[in-house]
């Protein structure tokens, strides 16, 4: 895992969600949310597995 990739995709996800909130056009809002979800998926694939706490 590239540490920079994780942080880049996480930041892009947050940026896209912020753009979606500001978008006045519904189509633009949906596009930004779609991109945010795509970035979120990349973040999930790059994130290290979480150990179960017992």
C-alpha distance matrix in Angstrom:
0.0 3.7 6.1 8.7 7.7 7.8 11.0 12.4 12.4 13.7 16.3 17.3 17.9 20.1 21.9 22.7 24.1 26.2 27.5 28.4 30.4 32.3 32.9 36.6 36.4 35.3 33.7 31.6 30.6 29.5 27.6 25.7 25.0 23.9 21.3 20.2 19.8 17.7 15.3 15.4 14.5 11.3 10.6 11.5 9.3 6.1 8.1 8.3 11.7 14.7 17.2 20.7 23.1 26.5
3.7 0.0 3.8 5.4 5.2 6.6 9.0 9.9 11.0 12.6 14.5 15.5 16.8 18.8 20.1 21.3 23.1 24.8 25.9 27.3 29.3 30.8 31.6 35.3 35.2 34.5 33.0 30.5 29.7 29.0 26.8 24.7 24.5 23.6 20.7 19.7 19.9 17.7 14.9 15.7 15.4 11.9 11.1 13.1 11.4 7.9 9.9 11.0 14.6 17.2 19.9 23.4 25.5 29.1
6.1 3.8 0.0 3.8 5.5 5.3 6.5 8.6 10.2 10.9 12.5 14.4 15.7 17.0 18.5 20.2 21.7 23.0 24.5 26.1 27.7 29.2 30.4 34.1 34.5 33.9 32.7 30.1 29.0 28.7 26.7 24.2 24.0 23.6 20.7 19.1 19.7 18.1 14.9 15.2 15.7 12.5 10.7 13.0 12.4 8.6 9.3 10.4 14.2 16.2 18.9 22.4 24.0 27.7
8.7 5.4 3.8 0.0 3.8 5.5 5.2 5.9 8.5 9.8 10.5 12.1 14.1 15.4 16.2 18.1 20.0 21.0 22.2 24.1 25.9 27.0 28.1 31.9 32.2 31.9 30.7 27.8 27.0 27.0 24.7 22.1 22.5 22.2 18.9 17.7 18.9 17.2 13.7 14.9 15.8 12.5 11.1 14.2 13.8 10.4 11.7 13.6 17.3 19.2 22.2 25.5 27.2 30.9
7.7 5.2 5.5 3.8 0.0 3.8 5.5 5.0 6.1 8.4 9.8 10.4 12.1 14.2 15.1 16.3 18.3 19.9 20.8 22.3 24.4 25.7 26.4 30.2 30.1 29.6 28.1 25.5 24.8 24.3 22.0 19.7 19.9 19.2 16.0 15.1 15.9 13.8 10.6 12.0 12.5 9.0 8.4 11.6 10.8 7.9 10.1 12.7 16.2 18.5 21.7 24.9 26.9 30.6
7.8 6.6 5.3 5.5 3.8 0.0 3.8 5.5 5.4 6.1 8.6 10.0 10.6 12.4 14.2 15.5 16.8 18.5 20.0 21.2 23.0 24.7 25.7 29.4 29.6 28.8 27.7 25.2 23.9 23.5 21.7 19.1 18.7 18.4 15.6 13.8 14.3 13.0 9.7 9.9 10.8 7.9 5.8 8.9 9.1 6.0 7.1 10.0 13.3 15.2 18.6 21.6 23.5 27.2
11.0 9.0 6.5 5.2 5.5 3.8 0.0 3.8 5.6 5.1 6.0 8.5 9.8 10.6 12.1 14.2 15.5 16.5 18.2 20.0 21.3 22.8 24.2 27.9 28.5 28.1 27.3 24.5 23.2 23.3 21.5 18.6 18.5 18.8 15.9 13.8 15.2 14.4 10.7 11.1 13.1 10.6 8.2 11.6 12.5 9.7 10.0 12.7 16.0 17.2 20.6 23.5 24.9 28.7
12.4 9.9 8.6 5.9 5.0 5.5 3.8 0.0 3.8 5.5 5.2 6.2 8.6 10.0 10.4 12.2 14.3 15.4 16.3 18.3 20.1 21.2 22.2 25.9 26.3 26.1 24.9 22.0 21.2 21.3 19.1 16.3 16.9 17.0 13.6 12.3 14.2 12.9 9.2 10.9 12.8 10.1 9.0 12.7 13.3 11.0 12.3 15.4 18.7 20.2 23.7 26.6 28.2 32.0
12.4 11.0 10.2 8.5 6.1 5.4 5.6 3.8 0.0 3.8 5.4 5.0 6.1 8.6 9.7 10.4 12.3 14.2 15.1 16.3 18.5 20.0 20.7 24.4 24.4 23.7 22.5 19.9 18.9 18.5 16.5 13.9 14.0 13.7 10.6 9.2 10.5 9.2 5.5 7.3 9.1 6.7 6.0 9.8 10.7 9.3 10.8 14.4 17.1 18.8 22.5 25.0 27.0 30.6
13.7 12.6 10.9 9.8 8.4 6.1 5.1 5.5 3.8 0.0 3.8 5.5 5.1 6.4 8.7 10.1 10.9 12.6 14.4 15.5 17.0 18.9 20.1 23.8 24.3 23.5 22.9 20.3 18.6 18.6 17.3 14.2 13.7 14.3 11.7 9.1 10.6 10.6 6.9 6.8 9.7 8.4 6.1 9.4 11.5 10.1 10.2 13.7 16.2 17.1 20.8 23.1 24.7 28.4
16.3 14.5 12.5 10.5 9.8 8.6 6.0 5.2 5.4 3.8 0.0 3.8 5.4 5.1 6.1 8.6 10.0 10.6 12.3 14.2 15.5 16.7 18.3 22.0 22.8 22.7 22.2 19.1 17.7 18.4 16.9 13.5 13.8 15.0 12.1 9.8 12.3 12.4 8.8 9.7 12.9 11.5 9.7 13.2 15.1 13.5 13.7 17.1 19.8 20.6 24.2 26.4 27.8 31.5
17.3 15.5 14.4 12.1 10.4 10.0 8.5 6.2 5.0 5.5 3.8 0.0 3.8 5.4 4.9 6.1 8.6 9.7 10.3 12.1 14.2 15.3 16.1 19.9 20.2 20.0 19.1 16.1 15.1 15.6 13.6 10.4 11.3 12.0 8.7 7.2 10.2 9.8 6.7 8.8 11.7 10.5 10.0 13.4 15.0 14.1 15.1 18.7 21.3 22.4 26.2 28.3 30.0 33.7
17.9 16.8 15.7 14.1 12.1 10.6 9.8 8.6 6.1 5.1 5.4 3.8 0.0 3.8 5.4 5.3 6.3 8.7 10.0 10.6 12.6 14.5 15.3 18.9 19.2 18.4 17.8 15.2 13.5 13.6 12.3 9.1 8.7 9.8 7.3 4.4 7.2 7.9 5.2 6.0 9.4 9.4 8.6 11.4 13.7 13.5 14.0 17.7 19.7 20.5 24.3 26.1 27.8 31.4
20.1 18.8 17.0 15.4 14.2 12.4 10.6 10.0 8.6 6.4 5.1 5.4 3.8 0.0 3.8 5.5 5.2 6.3 8.7 9.9 10.8 12.7 14.3 17.9 19.0 18.5 18.6 15.8 13.7 14.6 13.9 10.3 10.0 12.2 10.2 7.1 10.0 11.5 8.9 9.0 12.7 12.8 11.3 13.9 16.6 16.0 15.8 19.3 21.3 21.5 25.2 26.8 28.1 31.6
21.9 20.1 18.5 16.2 15.1 14.2 12.1 10.4 9.7 8.7 6.1 4.9 5.4 3.8 0.0 3.8 5.5 5.1 6.2 8.6 10.0 10.8 12.2 16.0 17.0 17.2 17.1 13.8 12.4 13.9 12.7 8.9 10.1 12.2 9.8 7.9 11.5 12.5 10.1 11.4 14.8 14.6 13.7 16.7 18.9 18.3 18.7 22.3 24.5 25.0 28.7 30.5 31.8 35.3
22.7 21.3 20.2 18.1 16.3 15.5 14.2 12.2 10.4 10.1 8.6 6.1 5.3 5.5 3.8 0.0 3.8 5.4 5.0 6.1 8.7 9.9 10.3 14.0 14.3 14.1 13.6 10.6 9.2 10.2 8.9 5.2 6.5 8.6 6.6 5.2 9.0 10.1 8.8 10.3 13.4 13.8 13.7 16.3 18.4 18.5 19.2 23.0 24.8 25.6 29.3 30.9 32.5 36.0
24.1 23.1 21.7 20.0 18.3 16.8 15.5 14.3 12.3 10.9 10.0 8.6 6.3 5.2 5.5 3.8 0.0 3.8 5.4 5.0 6.3 8.8 9.9 13.3 14.2 13.5 13.9 11.4 8.7 10.0 10.1 6.5 6.0 9.2 8.5 5.9 9.0 11.4 10.3 10.5 13.8 15.0 14.3 16.4 19.1 19.4 19.4 23.1 24.5 24.7 28.4 29.6 30.9 34.2
26.2 24.8 23.0 21.0 19.9 18.5 16.5 15.4 14.2 12.6 10.6 9.7 8.7 6.3 5.1 5.4 3.8 0.0 3.8 5.4 5.1 6.5 8.7 12.2 13.9 14.2 15.0 12.0 9.8 12.1 12.2 8.6 9.2 12.5 11.5 9.4 12.7 14.8 13.4 13.8 17.3 18.0 17.1 19.4 22.2 22.0 21.9 25.4 27.1 27.2 30.8 32.0 33.1 36.4
27.5 25.9 24.5 22.2 20.8 20.0 18.2 16.3 15.1 14.4 12.3 10.3 10.0 8.7 6.2 5.0 5.4 3.8 0.0 3.8 5.4 5.2 6.0 9.8 11.0 11.8 12.2 8.8 7.5 10.3 9.7 6.5 8.5 11.5 10.4 9.6 13.1 14.6 13.8 15.0 18.1 18.8 18.5 21.0 23.4 23.4 23.9 27.6 29.3 29.8 33.5 34.8 36.1 39.5
28.4 27.3 26.1 24.1 22.3 21.2 20.0 18.3 16.3 15.5 14.2 12.1 10.6 9.9 8.6 6.1 5.0 5.4 3.8 0.0 3.8 5.4 5.1 8.4 9.2 8.9 9.8 7.2 4.4 7.2 7.9 5.1 6.0 9.5 9.7 8.9 11.6 13.8 13.8 14.5 17.4 18.7 18.7 20.6 23.1 23.8 24.1 27.8 29.1 29.4 33.1 34.1 35.5 38.7
30.4 29.3 27.7 25.9 24.4 23.0 21.3 20.1 18.5 17.0 15.5 14.2 12.6 10.8 10.0 8.7 6.3 5.1 5.4 3.8 0.0 3.8 5.7 8.2 10.3 10.3 12.3 10.1 7.1 10.1 11.5 8.9 9.1 12.8 13.2 11.6 14.2 16.8 16.5 16.6 19.7 21.2 20.6 22.4 25.3 25.7 25.6 29.1 30.3 30.2 33.7 34.5 35.5 38.6
32.3 30.8 29.2 27.0 25.7 24.7 22.8 21.2 20.0 18.9 16.7 15.3 14.5 12.7 10.8 9.9 8.8 6.5 5.2 5.4 3.8 0.0 3.8 6.3 9.1 10.6 12.4 9.7 8.0 11.6 12.4 10.1 11.5 14.8 14.8 13.9 16.9 19.0 18.5 19.2 22.4 23.4 23.0 25.2 27.8 28.0 28.1 31.7 33.2 33.2 36.8 37.8 38.8 42.0
32.9 31.6 30.4 28.1 26.4 25.7 24.2 22.2 20.7 20.1 18.3 16.1 15.3 14.3 12.2 10.3 9.9 8.7 6.0 5.1 5.7 3.8 0.0 3.8 5.5 7.3 8.8 6.2 5.3 9.1 9.9 8.5 10.4 13.3 13.6 13.6 16.4 18.2 18.4 19.5 22.2 23.4 23.6 25.7 28.0 28.6 29.1 32.8 34.2 34.5 38.2 39.1 40.5 43.6
36.6 35.3 34.1 31.9 30.2 29.4 27.9 25.9 24.4 23.8 22.0 19.9 18.9 17.9 16.0 14.0 13.3 12.2 9.8 8.4 8.2 6.3 3.8 0.0 3.8 6.4 8.9 7.6 7.2 10.7 12.1 11.6 13.1 15.8 16.7 16.9 19.3 21.3 21.8 22.7 25.3 26.8 27.1 28.9 31.3 32.1 32.5 36.2 37.4 37.7 41.3 42.0 43.3 46.3
36.4 35.2 34.5 32.2 30.1 29.6 28.5 26.3 24.4 24.3 22.8 20.2 19.2 19.0 17.0 14.3 14.2 13.9 11.0 9.2 10.3 9.1 5.5 3.8 0.0 3.8 5.5 5.3 6.2 8.7 10.0 10.8 12.4 14.3 15.6 16.5 18.5 20.2 21.3 22.5 24.6 26.1 26.9 28.6 30.7 31.8 32.6 36.3 37.5 38.0 41.6 42.4 44.0 47.0
35.3 34.5 33.9 31.9 29.6 28.8 28.1 26.1 23.7 23.5 22.7 20.0 18.4 18.5 17.2 14.1 13.5 14.2 11.8 8.9 10.3 10.6 7.3 6.4 3.8 0.0 3.8 5.4 5.0 6.2 8.6 9.9 10.5 12.2 14.3 15.2 16.4 18.4 19.9 20.7 22.6 24.5 25.4 26.7 28.8 30.3 31.0 34.7 35.5 36.0 39.6 40.2 41.9 44.8
33.7 33.0 32.7 30.7 28.1 27.7 27.3 24.9 22.5 22.9 22.2 19.1 17.8 18.6 17.1 13.6 13.9 15.0 12.2 9.8 12.3 12.4 8.8 8.9 5.5 3.8 0.0 3.8 5.4 5.2 6.2 8.7 9.9 10.5 12.4 14.2 15.4 16.6 18.5 19.8 21.2 23.0 24.4 25.8 27.4 29.0 30.1 33.8 34.8 35.7 39.4 40.2 42.2 45.1
31.6 30.5 30.1 27.8 25.5 25.2 24.5 22.0 19.9 20.3 19.1 16.1 15.2 15.8 13.8 10.6 11.4 12.0 8.8 7.2 10.1 9.7 6.2 7.6 5.3 5.4 3.8 0.0 3.8 5.4 5.0 6.2 8.6 9.8 10.6 12.3 14.3 15.4 16.6 18.2 20.1 21.4 22.5 24.3 26.1 27.2 28.3 32.1 33.4 34.4 38.1 39.2 41.0 44.2
30.6 29.7 29.0 27.0 24.8 23.9 23.2 21.2 18.9 18.6 17.7 15.1 13.5 13.7 12.4 9.2 8.7 9.8 7.5 4.4 7.1 8.0 5.3 7.2 6.2 5.0 5.4 3.8 0.0 3.8 5.4 5.2 6.2 8.6 10.0 10.5 12.4 14.3 15.4 16.3 18.5 20.2 20.9 22.4 24.6 25.8 26.5 30.2 31.3 31.9 35.5 36.4 38.1 41.1
29.5 29.0 28.7 27.0 24.3 23.5 23.3 21.3 18.5 18.6 18.4 15.6 13.6 14.6 13.9 10.2 10.0 12.1 10.3 7.2 10.1 11.6 9.1 10.7 8.7 6.2 5.2 5.4 3.8 0.0 3.8 5.4 5.1 6.0 8.6 9.7 10.5 12.3 14.2 15.0 16.5 18.6 19.7 20.9 22.8 24.5 25.3 29.0 29.8 30.6 34.2 35.0 37.0 40.0
27.6 26.8 26.7 24.7 22.0 21.7 21.5 19.1 16.5 17.3 16.9 13.6 12.3 13.9 12.7 8.9 10.1 12.2 9.7 7.9 11.5 12.4 9.9 12.1 10.0 8.6 6.2 5.0 5.4 3.8 0.0 3.8 5.5 5.0 6.2 8.6 9.9 10.6 12.4 14.1 15.5 16.9 18.5 20.0 21.5 22.9 24.3 28.0 29.3 30.4 34.1 35.3 37.5 40.6
25.7 24.7 24.2 22.1 19.7 19.1 18.6 16.3 13.9 14.2 13.5 10.4 9.1 10.3 8.9 5.2 6.5 8.6 6.5 5.1 8.9 10.1 8.5 11.6 10.8 9.9 8.7 6.2 5.2 5.4 3.8 0.0 3.8 5.4 5.1 6.1 8.7 9.8 10.5 12.1 14.3 15.4 16.3 18.3 20.2 21.1 22.2 25.9 27.4 28.3 32.1 33.4 35.3 38.5
25.0 24.5 24.0 22.5 19.9 18.7 18.5 16.9 14.0 13.7 13.8 11.3 8.7 10.0 10.1 6.5 6.0 9.2 8.5 6.0 9.1 11.5 10.4 13.1 12.4 10.5 9.9 8.6 6.2 5.1 5.5 3.8 0.0 3.8 5.4 4.9 6.2 8.6 9.8 10.2 12.3 14.3 15.0 16.3 18.5 19.9 20.5 24.2 25.2 25.9 29.6 30.6 32.5 35.6
23.9 23.6 23.6 22.2 19.2 18.4 18.8 17.0 13.7 14.3 15.0 12.0 9.8 12.2 12.2 8.6 9.2 12.5 11.5 9.5 12.8 14.8 13.3 15.8 14.3 12.2 10.5 9.8 8.6 6.0 5.0 5.4 3.8 0.0 3.8 5.4 5.2 6.3 8.8 9.8 10.7 12.7 14.3 15.4 17.0 18.8 20.0 23.6 24.5 25.8 29.4 30.6 32.8 35.9
21.3 20.7 20.7 18.9 16.0 15.6 15.9 13.6 10.6 11.7 12.1 8.7 7.3 10.2 9.8 6.6 8.5 11.5 10.4 9.7 13.2 14.8 13.6 16.7 15.6 14.3 12.4 10.6 10.0 8.6 6.2 5.1 5.4 3.8 0.0 3.8 5.4 5.0 6.2 8.5 9.9 10.8 12.4 14.3 15.6 16.8 18.3 22.0 23.5 25.0 28.7 30.3 32.5 35.9
20.2 19.7 19.1 17.7 15.1 13.8 13.8 12.3 9.2 9.1 9.8 7.2 4.4 7.1 7.9 5.2 5.9 9.4 9.6 8.9 11.6 13.9 13.6 16.9 16.5 15.2 14.2 12.3 10.5 9.7 8.6 6.1 4.9 5.4 3.8 0.0 3.8 5.4 5.1 6.1 8.6 9.9 10.4 12.3 14.4 15.3 16.1 19.9 21.3 22.3 26.1 27.5 29.5 32.8
19.8 19.9 19.7 18.9 15.9 14.3 15.2 14.2 10.5 10.6 12.3 10.2 7.2 10.0 11.5 9.0 9.0 12.7 13.1 11.6 14.2 16.9 16.4 19.3 18.5 16.4 15.4 14.3 12.4 10.5 9.9 8.7 6.2 5.2 5.4 3.8 0.0 3.8 5.4 4.9 6.2 8.7 9.6 10.4 12.4 14.2 15.0 18.6 19.5 20.6 24.3 25.5 27.8 31.0
17.7 17.7 18.1 17.2 13.8 13.0 14.4 12.9 9.2 10.6 12.4 9.8 7.9 11.5 12.5 10.1 11.4 14.8 14.6 13.8 16.8 19.0 18.2 21.3 20.2 18.4 16.6 15.4 14.3 12.3 10.6 9.8 8.6 6.3 5.0 5.4 3.8 0.0 3.8 5.4 5.2 6.5 8.8 10.0 10.9 12.7 14.4 18.0 19.2 21.0 24.7 26.3 28.9 32.2
15.3 14.9 14.9 13.7 10.6 9.7 10.7 9.2 5.5 6.9 8.8 6.7 5.2 8.9 10.1 8.8 10.3 13.4 13.8 13.8 16.5 18.5 18.4 21.8 21.3 19.9 18.5 16.6 15.4 14.2 12.4 10.5 9.8 8.8 6.2 5.1 5.4 3.8 0.0 3.8 5.4 5.1 6.2 8.7 10.0 10.6 12.2 15.9 17.8 19.4 23.2 25.2 27.5 30.9
15.4 15.7 15.2 14.9 12.0 9.9 11.1 10.9 7.3 6.8 9.7 8.8 6.0 9.0 11.4 10.3 10.5 13.8 15.0 14.5 16.6 19.2 19.5 22.7 22.5 20.7 19.8 18.2 16.3 15.0 14.1 12.1 10.2 9.8 8.5 6.1 4.9 5.4 3.8 0.0 3.8 5.4 4.9 6.2 8.7 9.9 10.3 14.0 15.3 16.5 20.3 21.9 24.2 27.5
14.5 15.4 15.7 15.8 12.5 10.8 13.1 12.8 9.1 9.7 12.9 11.7 9.4 12.7 14.8 13.4 13.8 17.3 18.1 17.4 19.7 22.4 22.2 25.3 24.6 22.6 21.2 20.1 18.5 16.5 15.5 14.3 12.3 10.7 9.9 8.6 6.2 5.2 5.4 3.8 0.0 3.8 5.3 5.1 6.3 8.7 9.9 13.3 14.2 16.1 19.7 21.3 24.1 27.3
11.3 11.9 12.5 12.5 9.0 7.9 10.6 10.1 6.7 8.4 11.5 10.5 9.4 12.8 14.6 13.8 15.0 18.0 18.8 18.7 21.2 23.4 23.4 26.8 26.1 24.5 23.0 21.4 20.2 18.6 16.9 15.4 14.3 12.7 10.8 9.9 8.7 6.5 5.1 5.4 3.8 0.0 3.8 5.4 5.2 6.3 8.6 12.1 13.8 16.2 19.8 22.1 24.8 28.2
10.6 11.1 10.7 11.1 8.4 5.8 8.2 9.0 6.0 6.1 9.7 10.0 8.6 11.3 13.7 13.7 14.3 17.1 18.5 18.7 20.6 23.0 23.6 27.1 26.9 25.4 24.4 22.5 20.9 19.7 18.5 16.3 15.0 14.3 12.4 10.4 9.6 8.8 6.2 4.9 5.3 3.8 0.0 3.8 5.5 5.1 5.9 9.7 11.7 13.6 17.3 19.6 22.0 25.5
11.5 13.1 13.0 14.2 11.6 8.9 11.6 12.7 9.8 9.4 13.2 13.4 11.4 13.9 16.7 16.3 16.4 19.4 21.0 20.6 22.4 25.2 25.7 28.9 28.6 26.7 25.8 24.3 22.4 20.9 20.0 18.3 16.3 15.4 14.3 12.3 10.4 10.0 8.7 6.2 5.1 5.4 3.8 0.0 3.8 5.5 5.2 8.4 9.3 11.2 14.8 16.8 19.5 22.9
9.3 11.4 12.4 13.8 10.8 9.1 12.5 13.3 10.7 11.5 15.1 15.0 13.7 16.6 18.9 18.4 19.1 22.2 23.4 23.1 25.3 27.8 28.0 31.3 30.7 28.8 27.4 26.1 24.6 22.8 21.5 20.2 18.5 17.0 15.6 14.4 12.4 10.9 10.0 8.7 6.3 5.2 5.5 3.8 0.0 3.8 5.7 8.2 9.4 12.3 15.6 18.0 21.0 24.3
6.1 7.9 8.6 10.4 7.9 6.0 9.7 11.0 9.3 10.1 13.5 14.1 13.5 16.0 18.3 18.5 19.4 22.0 23.4 23.8 25.7 28.0 28.6 32.1 31.8 30.3 29.0 27.2 25.8 24.5 22.9 21.1 19.9 18.8 16.8 15.3 14.2 12.7 10.6 9.9 8.7 6.3 5.1 5.5 3.8 0.0 3.8 6.4 9.1 12.0 15.3 18.2 20.8 24.3
8.1 9.9 9.3 11.7 10.1 7.1 10.0 12.3 10.8 10.2 13.7 15.1 14.0 15.8 18.7 19.2 19.4 21.9 23.9 24.1 25.6 28.1 29.1 32.5 32.6 31.0 30.1 28.3 26.5 25.3 24.3 22.2 20.5 20.0 18.3 16.1 15.0 14.4 12.2 10.3 9.9 8.6 5.9 5.2 5.7 3.8 0.0 3.8 6.4 8.6 12.1 15.0 17.3 20.9
8.3 11.0 10.4 13.6 12.7 10.0 12.7 15.4 14.4 13.7 17.1 18.7 17.7 19.3 22.3 23.0 23.1 25.4 27.6 27.8 29.1 31.7 32.8 36.2 36.3 34.7 33.8 32.1 30.2 29.0 28.0 25.9 24.2 23.6 22.0 19.9 18.6 18.0 15.9 14.0 13.3 12.1 9.7 8.4 8.2 6.4 3.8 0.0 3.8 6.4 9.2 12.6 15.0 18.5
11.7 14.6 14.2 17.3 16.2 13.3 16.0 18.7 17.1 16.2 19.8 21.3 19.7 21.3 24.5 24.8 24.5 27.1 29.3 29.1 30.3 33.2 34.2 37.4 37.5 35.5 34.8 33.4 31.3 29.8 29.3 27.4 25.2 24.5 23.5 21.3 19.5 19.2 17.8 15.3 14.2 13.8 11.7 9.3 9.4 9.1 6.4 3.8 0.0 3.8 6.4 9.4 12.3 15.5
14.7 17.2 16.2 19.2 18.5 15.2 17.2 20.2 18.8 17.1 20.6 22.4 20.5 21.5 25.0 25.6 24.7 27.2 29.8 29.4 30.2 33.2 34.5 37.7 38.0 36.0 35.7 34.4 31.9 30.6 30.4 28.3 25.9 25.8 25.0 22.3 20.6 21.0 19.4 16.5 16.1 16.2 13.6 11.2 12.3 12.0 8.6 6.4 3.8 0.0 3.8 6.4 8.9 12.4
17.2 19.9 18.9 22.2 21.7 18.6 20.6 23.7 22.5 20.8 24.2 26.2 24.3 25.2 28.7 29.3 28.4 30.8 33.5 33.1 33.7 36.8 38.2 41.3 41.6 39.6 39.4 38.1 35.5 34.2 34.1 32.1 29.6 29.4 28.7 26.1 24.3 24.7 23.2 20.3 19.7 19.8 17.3 14.8 15.6 15.3 12.1 9.2 6.4 3.8 0.0 3.8 6.2 9.4
20.7 23.4 22.4 25.5 24.9 21.6 23.5 26.6 25.0 23.1 26.4 28.3 26.1 26.8 30.5 30.9 29.6 32.0 34.8 34.1 34.5 37.8 39.1 42.0 42.4 40.2 40.2 39.2 36.4 35.0 35.3 33.4 30.6 30.6 30.3 27.5 25.5 26.3 25.2 21.9 21.3 22.1 19.6 16.8 18.0 18.2 15.0 12.6 9.4 6.4 3.8 0.0 3.8 6.3
23.1 25.5 24.0 27.2 26.9 23.5 24.9 28.2 27.0 24.7 27.8 30.0 27.8 28.1 31.8 32.5 30.9 33.1 36.1 35.5 35.5 38.8 40.5 43.3 44.0 41.9 42.2 41.0 38.1 37.0 37.5 35.3 32.5 32.8 32.5 29.5 27.8 28.9 27.5 24.2 24.1 24.8 22.0 19.5 21.0 20.8 17.3 15.0 12.3 8.9 6.2 3.8 0.0 3.8
26.5 29.1 27.7 30.9 30.6 27.2 28.7 32.0 30.6 28.4 31.5 33.7 31.4 31.6 35.3 36.0 34.2 36.4 39.5 38.7 38.6 42.0 43.6 46.3 47.0 44.8 45.1 44.2 41.1 40.0 40.6 38.5 35.6 35.9 35.9 32.8 31.0 32.2 30.9 27.5 27.3 28.2 25.5 22.9 24.3 24.3 20.9 18.5 15.5 12.4 9.4 6.3 3.8 0.0
